Amino acid sequence: MQKPIEGLVAVAQRQQKAHLVIKNAEVYNVFTKTFHLAEVAVYGGYIAAIGAGYHGEEEMDAQGAMLLPGFVDGHVHIESGMAMPQEYARTL
């Protein structure tokens, strides 16, 4: 059985279909602060790739709708929560 990371890599390399491909989306790039028309390939609930030429078991046409990241704060100081790291991880 394939491990989840192997599936993500295979989809990104176009060696297998994604579970879902969102086509014709205006994808926001948080680094350049610009939108660009692209496809988003999703495998196992994770984004495997953004680009063009992906195929999926399910394909959805976004019809130019904007696709934005969830804006999850990746920078956190766990000591601010005053919890042990194990408890903090369990809570998340």
Rosetta blueprint (number, residue, H / E / L):
1 M L
2 Q L
3 K L
4 P H
5 I H
6 E H
7 G H
8 L H
9 V H
10 A H
11 V H
12 A H
13 Q L
14 R L
15 Q L
16 Q L
17 K L
18 A E
19 H E
20 L E
21 V E
22 I E
23 K E
24 N E
25 A E
26 E E
27 V E
28 Y E
29 N E
30 V L
31 F L
32 T L
33 K L
34 T E
35 F E
36 H E
37 L E
38 A E
39 E E
40 V E
41 A E
42 V E
43 Y E
44 G L
45 G L
46 Y E
47 I E
48 A E
49 A E
50 I E
51 G E
52 A L
53 G L
54 Y L
55 H L
56 G E
57 E E
58 E E
59 E E
60 M E
61 D E
62 A L
63 Q L
64 G L
65 A L
66 M E
67 L E
68 L L
69 P L
70 G L
71 F L
72 V L
73 D L
74 G L
75 H L
76 V L
77 H L
78 I H
79 E H
80 S H
81 G H
82 M L
83 A L
84 M L
85 P H
86 Q H
87 E H
88 Y H
89 A H
90 R H
91 T H
92 L L
